[in-house]
Amino acid sequence: MLLADMGADVIKVEHPTRGDDTRAWGPPYASSSDEASENPQESAYFLSINRNKRSLRLDLKSEQGQALAGALIRRADVLVHNFQADTASSLGLDVDNAKAINPQLIYATISSYGSSGPLADEPGYDLLAQAATGLMSITGPPNGEPHKVGVAMVDVLAGLNAAYGIVAALFERAQTGHVRQVETSLFEAGLAGLINVASNALIGGQTPPRLGNAHPNIVPYQTFITADEPIAIAVGNDGQFASFAKLLNKPDWADDARFQTNTARVIHRDELIPQISEIIQTRSQQAWLEALSKANIPAAPVATVDDALNSAQAQARAMVQEIVHPSLGHVPLVSSGLKLDGQPTPIYRHPPRLGEHDDELLAELLKDVDNIHDVSNDSLID
């Protein structure tokens, strides 16, 4: 979807009957009011990640389906798949076969654990990657059990890694003619995404703890309970802390050896945070937000998802776009997080219905397939 948002013609090859598994990952579903519709509903999950693509149903286990897949590869710049290695080979989608069809093809794979190592053949999902990479071990309350992040964040990171790897490979191919193979995995993307926490473990030599909403390397940088609703406060440097201490009527903290520097505040976290918490509880969230803003100290309300999507800032940045879907009517979708020339990337195709583009794509492909004659659409997908 990230590549499609940038204008790539992305052809989504789907299972001929059930399609992409995420079509059934619900509720909630967006439903059609047309009882005769061939696609009466789509999951919110599927709609969230499939805009700007075309859908083609192919039975990749059949000779005809593989021939058409070969025709797709022949005319493509990039092939992306997340099959396990043995499955890709059985379908004729392994790198050697794909490169024999199109030597200029950028071959990109997203796997669970990568193409080598003792777990190379293991299947995986985001939940398992969050567990295996240690992300769950640092997420959740300090004295509670490990938690997963509330969204499939490792999946997102892997997609981002693959997208920028593909774009870099396309640029290099255009500049030098060299053709790269792009590979990422949930495991590798998840480990790389640990950033400073991974570095803490490697350099500090200790297992990183769960800190709830606190930060391992910055203090204070966490949520606090106000007199009503919670608030997030991020004091990123010593100058901000001096202003924060003054706001709390504790100006002496800025000269206290225990709190004067961030290093000292991290070491003396357990002495400082309870004192801050006690003060923050005396006023409302809104009162603190106004005071913190006036003092130029970064802070934000702890919003619900619907509050965030409906916020004035989200509206100002056009972060929700409404599209017209041929089966589902008006459907709101979250925009790309990227702006080009100040504008959000356009949604020029609705998330496709299963097999919606079979006819047009088969018309494009059949003229490239020499060994298929008198083929009907049904015989390709049955």
N, C-alpha and C positions, 0 to 999 in steps of 0.2 A: 504494500500500500504506500509506503514511503516513496518508492520509486515511481509508482503511478501518480502520486501527488505532484511529482516533478515533471510529469508529462510522458512517462514511459508507457508504451502499449503493453500492459500486463495481461497475459492470458492465463487464467486460472484453470488448470486441468483437474477435473473433479471425478470422483467415483460416479459411475453411470446411474445409480439408483438413489443412493443416500446422499451423495455429494460430500462436501466438506463436513467433518464431524461437528464443527461448531454451529452448523445450522440447527442442530438439535440441543445445543447447550442452553437450556432455558427451563422454566420461565425466568424473566419475562419475554414475551414475544410481541412483535408488531403484527397485527392480524388484518387481513383484507376484509372489506365489507362485501366483496363480490363472492358469492357462494360458489360460482362456477370457476373461480380462479384455479389454475393448476398449481399455483404457489400461494396457498392461503395464509401462510404465516412465515415469519423469519425471526430467529432469536435476536435479541438485542446484542448479544455477544457477536454473532456473525456480522450484523450490520455495522458494528463498531470498527471492523478491521478489513472491510472488503470493498470500500468505495473505489471508483475509478478503474475497475478491472472488467475484463470480459470472461465469461464462463463457458467452458467447453467440456462436455461429458465425453470421456474416452474409457473404454475397457482396455487398460494397459496390459492385461494378461492375454489379449487376443492378438493374432498376427496383424490384423488390420489396424487395431488400435496402436500397436507399436510402430507400424509403418507411418501412421499419421503423426505419432510423436516424433519420429525421425524427420518428417517434413517440417514440424515446428522447430526442431533443433537446427535444421538446415538454414532457416530464415531468421533465426534469433540471434541477438547479441549476447544474451545471458540465459542460462538455465539455472533455476533454483529449485532444490528439493530437500526434503527432510526424511527420505527413506533410510533405513538401515542398509549397510553396504551390500549384503546378500540379496536384499529385496531389489535394490537398484540394478544389480547385475541381472537378476532374473527377468526384469522388465526391459532390459536393453538400455538402461539409463546410467550405466556406470561411466566413469570419466573416459575410459579408453574408447568405448563405443561412440560416445557423444562427440569426442574430439575427432574420431575417424569420419564422422558425418560432417562436422563443421570445425576445421582446425582453428578458426578465429573465435570460437565460442568461449565465453567466460563461464566456467563451470563452478557454481556456488552451492555449498552444502551447509545445512544447519542440522547438527545431530545432537544426541544427548550428551555424549562424553568425548567426542572427537574420534578420529579414524585410527587411533593407535592407543596402546595401553590396555590394562586388564579389564577395563569396563567398556571397551570400544563397541562391543556387540550388545550392550544393555539398552533396553528402551528407556524412555524417560519423559517426564512432564515437569512443568515449572515447580510444582510442589516438591518433587524429588530433588530437583536442582537446588532449591532453596535449602533443603535439608543437607544435601551432600556437600555444598560449598561452605557451610558454616553460617550462612545468612540467618537462618532460623535461630542459631545459638546466640546471636547478639540482638535479637528482636523479641520484645516482650518485657514484662515487669521484672525488676531485678531478682525478686524472690519467687517468680512464677515459672511456668514452663516455657520452652521456646515457642515462638509464634512465627507464622509466615507473614510476609508483608501482605497488605490487604488487596493488592492487585498482582497479576502475574508478572512481576517486575523482571525476573530473569528472562522470561520470554521476550519482553520488550527490549532488554539489553542485547539479547542475541540478535533480534531483528535489526536494531540500530547498528551493531557490529557488521552484520552481513551487508546492510545497505551502504555503509560508508566504504566497506571493502570493495563492493561491486563498483561504486562510483570511482574509487581510486584506480581499480583495474581498467575500467573503461577509459579513463584519462591516460593511463600509461600506454594502453594499446594504441590510442590515437596519436600519442607523442612518439612512441618508439617502435610500435609494432609487436612488442612483447605481450604475450597472452598469459595471464595469471590464472591459477586455480584459487578460488576463495573458499576458506573453510572457517567456520566457527561452531561452537557447541554451547549448549546451556551451561555445562559445567565450567568451561573456560570463560564465557561471558560473565557468569556469576562470580567466579573468583576474581576476575579483573575488576568487576564492579564493587568489590569490597574496599578498594582504594586505600584510604588512610588506615582503616581497621586492619587490613591485611599487612600493611607496613608496620603498624604497631606490634603485631604478632611476630613478624620477622625480626624487627630491630629490638623490640622490648623483651622478646623471649618469654612472654607470658600469654596465656590464653585470654583473649578479650572477653570481658564480662558483658552480661546484659545490663543496660542502664536505663531501660524504659525510654522516656522521651529526652533523656539527657545526652550530652555529647561526650565522647571519650577524651577529647583534646581541647575543648573550649568550655569555660565556666564564667558566668552562667549562660547557658545556651540550651533552653528546654521549655517545657510548658509549666505553668503555675496555675493554681486554683485561685480565682478572685472571689469576691463576695457573691458572684452569681455564676458566670460562665468562664471556662478556662481560656488562658491566653498563652501565646508562644512569645518568648522574649529571647533575642539573640544579641548578646554583647560580644562583639568580635574583636575588640582590641582594648588596650588599657585606658585610652582616652575616653572611649565610650563607657567603660566601667566607672571612671571618675564621675562622669555626668550622671550615670545611673545611681551611684552611691549618693550623690547630692540630691537627686530626685527623691530617694528614699529617706532623706533626712539622716543619712549616715555618711557625711563627707569624710569622716576620719578613716573610713575603710580604704580610701584611695592612698593613704599613707601607712596603713597597717601592713607590716611585712608579710602577713599571711595571705593578704588579698591584693597587694599592690600590682602584681604582675599576673598574667594568665597562668604561667607555670606554677606560681604559688597558689592561685585559686584552684587549679586542678588538684594539687596535692592536698589542699585544705577544703575540698568540696564539701565534706560532711559537716564542717563547721559553718560554712557560709550559706549553703542552700536553705537550711531550716530557718535561718534568720530572714532571708529574703522571702521565703514562703509565708512566714507569719505576717510580714508587712503587706504583701500583695493581697492577702485575704481580706484586708480592711476596706478595700474599695471595689467598685464594680469593674467589669471588663471594659466597658465604654469609657469610664473615667480614666482608667490606666492607659487605654489606647490613645486618648487625647493627650494625656500628660507625656507619654513616651514619645509621641510624634513631635510634640513641641520641643522636647529635649533632643530630638534627632537620634533616638535610640530605636533600632529596628524591632518591630513587634507586629503581631498579627492575631486576629481572633482565630480560635480553633473552629473552623467552619464545617458544616456538613457538606456532602458532595452536592446536594441540590442547591444549598446556599451559595456555594462557590460557582456553580454553573450559571446561576441566576444573578450573580453579583454585577454591580455596575462596571467593575473592571473587566470581567469576562465579556460583557456586552460591548464595552468600548473597544476591545481587542477582537471582536467578531469571533469568539471562541466556540460559538454554537451556530451552525448553519442548518437551515431547513431545506430539505430536498423533496422533490416529488417522485415517488416510487410508483411504477405502473400498476403494481398490485396492492400496495399498502397505503397509498395516498401520501399525505405530508408526513415526513419523518425527520425529526431533529437528530443531527449528528455532531459530535465534537470535531472541531476544526483541527488541522495540523498545528503543531506548536511552532511552525516556521512561517515567517512573513518574507515575501519577496517584494521589494520596492514598496514596503509598507502595507501590502495586501496579503491576506491569507491565501494559501494555495487553493485553487478552485476545486470544487466537487463537480466534475463534468460528466461523471457516470454514477448512477445509483449503484449500491451494492447489487451484484447481478442475481437474478433468479437462476436456479439450477438449470444449466443448459441453455440459458437465454440466447447465447450467441452461437449455438451449434451451427445453424444454417449459414450464417455469414462467414464463420471461420472455416467450415468445411469447404465452402465455395473457394476460399482463398487457398486452402491446402491441397485439395484434390488435384489441382493442375500440377502440383509439385511431386505427386506420388505416382510413380511409373507402374508399380506392380499391383495396383488396385483398380478393378474395372467394375462398372455397374454396381457401385456401392450405394446403399441407401443409408440415411441417417440412422435409422433404427438398427441396422446390422452393425453399426460402429459402437453402439452403446448398449446393446442387449447382452 
